[in-house]
Amino acid sequence: MIPGVDTPETWITPLTPLAFLRRSADVYPDKVAIVHGEQRTTYAQFAEQAQRLARGLRASGVAPGDRVACLLPNVPEMLVAHFGVPLAGAVLVAVNTRLSSEEVRYILDHSGATVLVVDSTLWGTVEPVAGSLETVREIVTLVDPQGPDAGRSVDGTSWDDLLARGEEGDRLPWEVADERSTISINYTSGTTGRPKGVQYHHRGAYLNSFGEIVHSYHDPSSVYLWTLPMFHCNGWCTPWAITAIGGTHVCLREVRGDAIWALIREHRVTHLNGAPTVVTTIMNAPEASTLDYALVVTTAGAPPSPTTILEMEGMGFRIVHVYGLTETYGPYTVCQWQEEWRGLEEHARAKLQARQGVGMLVAEPVRVVEVLPEEYDPATVALVDVPADGQTMGEIVMRGNNVMSGYYRDPEATAKAFAGGWYHSGDLGVMHPDGYVELRDRAKDVVISGGENISTVEVEQAVLSHPAVLEAAVVGVPDERWGERPKAFVVLREGKDAEPDAIIDHVKGAIARYKAPRDVEIVSELPKTSTGKIQKFELRAKEWGDASTRIRG
């Protein structure tokens, strides 16, 4: 050992997802990394584009730590940005493509983004606020050659212009000095206030990528279809994960059943991710058919019903159920398969598979603790675990490498979120004796009827077990006697019919009668977020007149 040179500290390489693209470009240079329409990009080309983007950003004045925002659908350039932006030393801010102009403006201003890359089809969202952005110095427009604007000319800086600035120059190292430095900021949906900027670091993104590889059964033969938006939790870290294992990304600009099935058949897709509503879209598309191979569907965002799990399995899909939040890099727990489940009756097995499970391989064990009072001092909180009896509800909390480093420019919200040293999810659940956690509801969604807590998730799963029901959402509505009671909003399967009373009777036969909705409203569709989550707050607001009137003690 040479003193001061060859020391233990020099043996440790800071963890970063950047290393994934370097390795795959070295190991699989000629392998197709990205498919987009007729376009094919090899791993060597993928890496070179990331290098050019990074050098182009630096030539544009982007300094280490600057934020670079991307308002892009699931196109190859969004994958390149996941590597090129941090390679430049900058922080990626992936913006929800379905936000309003004012919502986009808030995120750009709050994050302090200096450069914005926008897809030409989304320019209408940016244009109304382009002249009033506080920190954005340059707007770069991407025209997707496989998209609806193919061939369109661009006023100002184009994506090709940005890459041309990085044509010359030394290759940048695929490394970082500090693995705890921020790689990206993801903004929450902001349904109860202004969106908060969730900060991910290189170490967490690196480790969570391995969790995705292991638990979703990826290998170099993986062909991954981008049904999950890359702007959502950085696509659950899957841009980095698929690249790490040397799989193939199949891009998809718009989630439609016909397009999904066409790509599944053309490329023999092996994996895709999405919320249960996306799974329902796939399963019920006219083009749907039973597969002759196993396609792994990793689902999260809401607990999948046992009915949905069995139907998907019957079509050849293998379901991996995970749970997490934006604040946990996407998935944090997985319903880990147990071999003894194989011999169970199928409905009993599907019910076990619908649980949220245990911490992923790279995560700490999840806890369920007693719910804190509405007012508390984060500095003095002591967390108390609820009994692991599968009955006692508490709040799900998490900590460790795969939990955010904090909310950007919001120390008060960060301190409150980490009261007692663990991140508070706001989700209510139970801990089973086998250590598997089961989500029962969001704290704000639980229906308190006559002093009884009713899990809307439990009621929804009972409603979804009716053969005519395609989708369901249950919320609490006003009741003069009980304070509130559950009501179900239901979308029926195409060609199926069912009277509300028949659905209610079916639910009463599946769960305790007092939990059953008194009313069922048949609707043509349910309000959803851009990632397929049902927006219950919209349904509640309609029933209560003003959501603020629904006060909990």
WOHULIN-V32694 format. One record per residue. N is the residue number from 0. RES is the residue in one letter. OMEGA is omega in radians with two decimals (999 if undefined). D_LAST is the distance of its C-alpha to the last C-alpha in Angstrom with 2 decimals. Layout:
BEGIN
[[N/RES/OMEGA/D_LAST] [N/RES/OMEGA/D_LAST]]
END
This chain:
BEGIN
[[0/M/3.10/64.40] [1/I/-3.10/65.15] [2/P/3.07/63.38] [3/G/-3.13/60.97] [4/V/-3.11/61.40] [5/D/-3.11/60.86] [6/T/3.13/57.82] [7/P/-3.12/54.83] [8/E/-3.10/52.72] [9/T/-3.14/55.05] [10/W/-3.03/54.61] [11/I/3.10/50.95] [12/T/3.10/50.28] [13/P/-3.09/46.90] [14/L/3.07/45.02] [15/T/3.07/44.74] [16/P/3.11/44.71] [17/L/-3.12/47.72] [18/A/-3.12/49.85] [19/F/-3.11/49.11] [20/L/3.08/51.01] [21/R/-3.09/53.82] [22/R/-3.09/54.35] [23/S/3.08/54.20] [24/A/3.10/56.58] [25/D/-3.03/58.95] [26/V/-3.07/58.68] [27/Y/-3.01/58.36] [28/P/-3.06/59.96] [29/D/3.14/61.30] [30/K/3.09/58.49] [31/V/3.13/56.46] [32/A/-3.02/53.09] [33/I/3.04/51.77] [34/V/3.10/52.55] [35/H/-3.05/51.79] [36/G/3.11/53.78] [37/E/-3.06/57.39] [38/Q/3.08/56.52] [39/R/-3.14/56.91] [40/T/3.11/56.11] [41/T/3.12/57.37] [42/Y/3.09/55.75] [43/A/3.11/58.48] [44/Q/3.09/57.78] [45/F/-3.12/54.00] [46/A/-3.13/54.54] [47/E/3.10/57.05] [48/Q/3.09/54.70] [49/A/3.09/51.97] [50/Q/-3.13/54.61] [51/R/3.10/55.73] [52/L/-3.12/52.22] [53/A/3.13/51.56] [54/R/3.10/54.89] [55/G/3.09/54.36] [56/L/3.11/51.04] [57/R/3.11/52.68] [58/A/3.12/55.60] [59/S/3.10/53.13] [60/G/3.12/51.89] [61/V/-3.10/48.78] [62/A/3.09/48.39] [63/P/-3.14/46.65] [64/G/3.08/42.88] [65/D/3.11/43.03] [66/R/3.08/40.65] [67/V/-3.09/42.29] [68/A/3.09/40.22] [69/C/3.06/41.19] [70/L/-2.97/40.20] [71/L/2.96/42.02] [72/P/-3.12/41.77] [73/N/-3.13/42.85] [74/V/-3.11/46.38] [75/P/-3.12/48.67] [76/E/3.07/48.21] [77/M/3.04/44.51] [78/L/3.12/45.64] [79/V/-3.13/48.23] [80/A/3.14/45.64] [81/H/3.08/43.60] [82/F/-3.07/46.67] [83/G/-3.14/48.54] [84/V/3.10/45.77] [85/P/3.07/45.01] [86/L/3.08/48.78] [87/A/-3.09/49.23] [88/G/-3.10/46.81] [89/A/-3.10/44.21] [90/V/-3.13/40.58] [91/L/3.01/39.88] [92/V/-3.14/37.13] [93/A/-2.99/37.01] [94/V/3.10/35.46] [95/N/-3.06/33.90] [96/T/-3.10/36.69] [97/R/3.14/34.51] [98/L/3.06/32.78] [99/S/3.12/33.69] [100/S/-3.10/36.11] [101/E/3.10/33.51] [102/E/3.09/31.33] [103/V/3.12/34.50] [104/R/-3.13/35.49] [105/Y/-3.11/32.24] [106/I/3.13/32.69] [107/L/-3.13/36.35] [108/D/-3.09/35.79] [109/H/-3.14/32.91] [110/S/-3.09/34.84] [111/G/-3.12/38.02] [112/A/3.12/40.03] [113/T/3.10/43.73] [114/V/3.06/45.00] [115/L/3.01/43.58] [116/V/-3.06/45.15] [117/V/3.04/44.46] [118/D/-3.07/45.79] [119/S/-3.13/48.05] [120/T/-3.13/46.12] [121/L/-3.13/43.00] [122/W/3.12/44.88] [123/G/3.08/43.56] [124/T/-3.06/40.07] [125/V/-3.00/41.46] [126/E/-3.10/44.11] [127/P/-3.07/41.95] [128/V/-3.04/40.55] [129/A/-3.09/43.52] [130/G/-3.07/44.97] [131/S/3.14/41.86] [132/L/-2.99/40.77] [133/E/-2.97/40.55] [134/T/-3.09/41.91] [135/V/-3.13/43.50] [136/R/-3.08/47.26] [137/E/3.06/48.45] [138/I/-3.13/47.37] [139/V/-3.10/49.10] [140/T/3.09/49.44] [141/L/2.99/49.90] [142/V/-3.09/51.87] [143/D/-3.13/51.43] [144/P/3.10/54.88] [145/Q/-3.05/53.31] [146/G/-3.07/50.89] [147/P/-3.14/51.28] [148/D/-3.09/52.52] [149/A/3.12/55.28] [150/G/-3.13/58.18] [151/R/3.06/56.32] [152/S/-3.04/57.46] [153/V/2.98/55.09] [154/D/-3.12/55.19] [155/G/-3.04/54.56] [156/T/3.06/53.86] [157/S/3.07/53.76] [158/W/3.13/52.61] [159/D/3.08/56.28] [160/D/-3.12/56.93] [161/L/3.12/54.25] [162/L/-3.14/55.75] [163/A/3.10/59.23] [164/R/-3.14/58.31] [165/G/-3.11/57.77] [166/E/-3.11/60.98] [167/E/3.06/62.81] [168/G/3.14/61.87] [169/D/3.07/61.36] [170/R/-3.14/58.93] [171/L/-3.12/55.69] [172/P/3.14/54.67] [173/W/-3.05/51.98] [174/E/3.06/50.15] [175/V/3.12/47.80] [176/A/-3.06/48.17] [177/D/-3.11/44.53] [178/E/3.09/42.62] [179/R/3.08/39.32] [180/S/-3.03/40.10] [181/T/3.08/38.01] [182/I/-3.11/39.45] [183/S/3.01/36.92] [184/I/3.13/33.77] [185/N/-3.09/31.60] [186/Y/3.13/29.05] [187/T/-3.06/25.75] [188/S/3.07/25.09] [189/G/-3.11/22.85] [190/T/-3.14/20.77] [191/T/-3.13/17.80] [192/G/3.13/20.17] [193/R/3.08/23.62] [194/P/3.11/25.12] [195/K/-3.11/25.44] [196/G/-3.10/28.82] [197/V/-3.07/28.83] [198/Q/3.03/31.94] [199/Y/3.05/34.08] [200/H/-3.08/37.01] [201/H/-3.10/40.38] [202/R/-3.13/39.88] [203/G/3.13/36.66] [204/A/3.12/38.20] [205/Y/-3.08/41.34] [206/L/-3.12/39.68] [207/N/3.07/37.24] [208/S/3.10/40.31] [209/F/3.07/41.85] [210/G/3.12/38.78] [211/E/-3.13/39.22] [212/I/-3.07/42.93] [213/V/-2.96/42.56] [214/H/3.06/39.70] [215/S/3.01/40.82] [216/Y/3.10/44.41] [217/H/2.98/46.08] [218/D/-3.08/49.73] [219/P/3.11/52.42] [220/S/-3.11/52.98] [221/S/3.01/49.43] [222/V/-2.96/49.36] [223/Y/3.12/45.85] [224/L/-3.04/44.81] [225/W/3.00/42.39] [226/T/3.10/39.89] [227/L/3.13/36.98] [228/P/3.09/36.83] [229/M/3.11/38.17] [230/F/-3.09/35.76] [231/H/-3.12/32.81] [232/C/-3.04/32.42] [233/N/3.13/36.20] [234/G/-3.09/36.61] [235/W/-3.14/34.93] [236/C/-3.10/37.85] [237/T/3.03/40.28] [238/P/3.13/42.66] [239/W/-3.06/43.43] [240/A/-3.12/43.35] [241/I/3.09/45.82] [242/T/-3.12/48.05] [243/A/-3.05/48.00] [244/I/3.12/49.26] [245/G/3.10/51.75] [246/G/-3.13/50.37] [247/T/3.05/50.71] [248/H/3.01/48.12] [249/V/-3.03/48.41] [250/C/-3.11/46.80] [251/L/-3.08/45.18] [252/R/-3.02/44.35] [253/E/-3.11/42.42] [254/V/3.07/40.67] [255/R/-3.11/42.52] [256/G/-3.11/43.44] [257/D/-3.14/47.15] [258/A/-3.14/47.34] [259/I/-3.10/45.55] [260/W/3.10/47.89] [261/A/-3.14/50.92] [262/L/3.08/50.13] [263/I/-3.08/49.34] [264/R/-3.08/52.78] [265/E/-3.02/54.66] [266/H/-3.10/53.47] [267/R/-3.11/52.51] [268/V/-3.13/49.03] [269/T/-3.05/47.77] [270/H/2.92/44.17] [271/L/-3.13/41.33] [272/N/3.05/37.60] [273/G/3.05/34.81] [274/A/3.13/31.51] [275/P/3.12/31.73] [276/T/3.05/32.23] [277/V/3.08/35.28] [278/V/3.12/36.49] [279/T/3.10/36.23] [280/T/-3.13/38.27] [281/I/-3.03/40.93] [282/M/-3.03/41.07] [283/N/3.06/41.41] [284/A/3.11/43.78] [285/P/-3.11/47.11] [286/E/-3.04/48.87] [287/A/3.06/47.05] [288/S/3.12/49.24] [289/T/-3.11/49.36] [290/L/3.07/50.24] [291/D/3.07/53.16] [292/Y/-3.11/51.44] [293/A/3.06/48.00] [294/L/-3.08/45.82] [295/V/3.06/42.83] [296/V/3.08/39.57] [297/T/-3.00/36.80] [298/T/3.11/33.50] [299/A/3.13/29.95] [300/G/3.04/27.13] [301/A/-3.13/25.67] [302/P/3.08/26.59] [303/P/3.12/29.94] [304/S/3.05/30.30] [305/P/3.11/32.96] [306/T/3.14/34.83] [307/T/3.14/35.15] [308/I/-3.12/36.32] [309/L/3.14/39.02] [310/E/-3.14/40.20] [311/M/3.12/40.55] [312/E/3.13/42.43] [313/G/3.13/44.71] [314/M/3.11/45.68] [315/G/3.13/46.61] [316/F/3.04/43.52] [317/R/-3.03/42.25] [318/I/2.96/38.46] [319/V/-3.08/36.91] [320/H/3.13/33.14] [321/V/-3.12/31.43] [322/Y/3.08/27.95] [323/G/-3.11/26.90] [324/L/3.04/25.61] [325/T/-3.09/27.32] [326/E/-3.13/26.48] [327/T/3.13/28.50] [328/Y/-3.01/31.65] [329/G/-3.05/30.68] [330/P/3.08/31.12] [331/Y/3.11/30.21] [332/T/3.09/30.35] [333/V/3.06/32.81] [334/C/-3.03/33.08] [335/Q/-3.12/36.31] [336/W/3.05/38.84] [337/Q/-3.01/40.13] [338/E/-3.11/43.65] [339/E/3.09/43.01] [340/W/-3.04/40.70] [341/R/-3.09/43.86] [342/G/-3.11/45.00] [343/L/2.98/41.82] [344/E/-2.91/41.59] [345/E/-3.14/40.50] [346/H/3.08/37.18] [347/A/3.11/36.20] [348/R/-3.12/37.31] [349/A/3.10/35.47] [350/K/3.07/32.20] [351/L/-3.13/32.79] [352/Q/3.14/33.71] [353/A/3.08/30.42] [354/R/-3.09/28.56] [355/Q/2.92/27.90] [356/G/-2.99/30.13] [357/V/3.11/31.10] [358/G/3.11/31.67] [359/M/-3.06/34.63] [360/L/-3.06/37.95] [361/V/-3.07/37.35] [362/A/3.04/33.71] [363/E/3.08/32.21] [364/P/3.12/30.53] [365/V/3.11/26.96] [366/R/2.98/24.27] [367/V/-3.01/21.05] [368/V/3.10/18.88] [369/E/-3.09/15.80] [370/V/3.13/12.71] [371/L/3.05/12.22] [372/P/-3.10/9.30] [373/E/3.12/8.36] [374/E/3.13/11.11] [375/Y/3.07/14.29] [376/D/-3.08/18.03] [377/P/-3.06/19.66] [378/A/-3.05/22.86] [379/T/-3.07/21.73] [380/V/2.99/19.66] [381/A/-3.06/21.22] [382/L/-3.12/20.47] [383/V/3.14/20.64] [384/D/3.05/21.88] [385/V/3.10/20.64] [386/P/3.11/23.56] [387/A/-3.06/25.82] [388/D/-3.13/25.75] [389/G/-3.08/24.80] [390/Q/-3.03/21.89] [391/T/-3.11/19.23] [392/M/3.05/16.89] [393/G/-3.13/16.20] [394/E/3.11/16.52] [395/I/3.14/20.08] [396/V/-3.07/21.73] [397/M/3.05/25.31] [398/R/3.03/27.91] [399/G/-3.05/31.64] [400/N/-3.03/34.32] [401/N/3.01/32.50] [402/V/-3.07/29.40] [403/M/3.04/29.62] [404/S/3.08/31.02] [405/G/3.07/28.28] [406/Y/-3.10/27.21] [407/Y/3.10/30.21] [408/R/3.12/30.12] [409/D/-3.09/26.44] [410/P/-3.13/26.38] [411/E/3.12/22.89] [412/A/3.11/21.36] [413/T/-3.14/23.78] [414/A/-3.14/22.82] [415/K/-3.11/19.10] [416/A/-3.09/20.10] [417/F/3.11/22.39] [418/A/-3.12/20.33] [419/G/3.08/22.27] [420/G/3.13/25.17] [421/W/3.11/23.88] [422/Y/-3.12/22.70] [423/H/-3.02/19.10] [424/S/-2.99/19.37] [425/G/3.12/15.83] [426/D/3.11/17.27] [427/L/-3.13/16.27] [428/G/3.09/19.32] [429/V/3.04/21.35] [430/M/3.13/24.47] [431/H/-3.13/27.45] [432/P/-3.14/30.15] [433/D/3.11/32.53] [434/G/3.11/30.39] [435/Y/3.12/29.39] [436/V/3.10/25.84] [437/E/-3.13/24.44] [438/L/3.11/21.79] [439/R/3.14/19.36] [440/D/2.82/17.25] [441/R/-3.11/15.85] [442/A/-3.09/12.23] [443/K/-3.08/11.70] [444/D/-3.13/14.01] [445/V/3.10/12.79] [446/V/3.11/12.73] [447/I/-3.04/10.52] [448/S/-3.13/13.13] [449/G/3.14/13.41] [450/G/3.13/11.30] [451/E/3.06/13.59] [452/N/3.14/13.01] [453/I/3.11/15.83] [454/S/3.12/17.42] [455/T/3.10/18.83] [456/V/3.14/21.55] [457/E/-3.13/22.78] [458/V/3.13/22.96] [459/E/-3.13/24.71] [460/Q/3.07/27.24] [461/A/3.11/28.04] [462/V/-3.11/28.60] [463/L/3.11/30.74] [464/S/3.05/32.92] [465/H/-3.02/34.32] [466/P/-3.12/37.73] [467/A/-3.02/37.39] [468/V/3.09/34.11] [469/L/3.14/34.47] [470/E/3.13/30.94] [471/A/3.01/27.50] [472/A/-3.13/23.96] [473/V/3.10/21.04] [474/V/3.05/17.84] [475/G/3.11/15.21] [476/V/-3.06/16.49] [477/P/3.08/15.62] [478/D/-3.04/16.67] [479/E/-3.08/17.22] [480/R/-3.00/17.27] [481/W/-3.11/14.79] [482/G/3.02/12.20] [483/E/3.14/13.47] [484/R/-3.14/16.37] [485/P/3.01/18.37] [486/K/-3.11/21.22] [487/A/2.99/23.99] [488/F/-2.93/26.11] [489/V/2.94/29.45] [490/V/-3.11/32.60] [491/L/3.06/35.64] [492/R/3.13/38.51] [493/E/3.12/41.60] [494/G/3.14/43.90] [495/K/3.12/41.38] [496/D/3.10/39.93] [497/A/3.08/37.29] [498/E/3.11/35.78] [499/P/-3.12/31.98] [500/D/3.13/32.47] [501/A/3.10/34.51] [502/I/3.13/31.82] [503/I/3.12/29.22] [504/D/3.11/31.77] [505/H/-3.14/32.42] [506/V/3.13/28.77] [507/K/3.09/28.66] [508/G/-3.08/31.67] [509/A/-3.13/30.13] [510/I/3.13/26.68] [511/A/-3.01/24.98] [512/R/-3.09/25.36] [513/Y/3.13/21.78] [514/K/-3.05/20.81] [515/A/3.10/23.47] [516/P/3.05/22.83] [517/R/-3.12/23.95] [518/D/3.00/25.28] [519/V/3.12/27.23] [520/E/3.12/28.39] [521/I/-3.11/31.54] [522/V/-3.14/31.71] [523/S/3.10/34.47] [524/E/3.10/32.35] [525/L/3.10/28.84] [526/P/-3.06/27.69] [527/K/3.01/28.23] [528/T/3.14/28.42] [529/S/3.11/31.88] [530/T/3.04/31.42] [531/G/3.11/30.65] [532/K/3.12/26.90] [533/I/-3.11/25.30] [534/Q/-3.08/23.11] [535/K/-3.09/20.27] [536/F/3.10/18.60] [537/E/3.12/21.74] [538/L/3.12/21.46] [539/R/-3.09/17.85] [540/A/3.13/18.90] [541/K/-3.09/21.80] [542/E/-3.07/19.88] [543/W/-3.10/17.14] [544/G/3.10/19.67] [545/D/-3.08/17.54] [546/A/-3.10/15.09] [547/S/3.12/13.28] [548/T/-3.11/12.34] [549/R/-3.03/10.07] [550/I/3.12/6.68] [551/R/3.05/3.78] [552/G/999/0.00]]
END
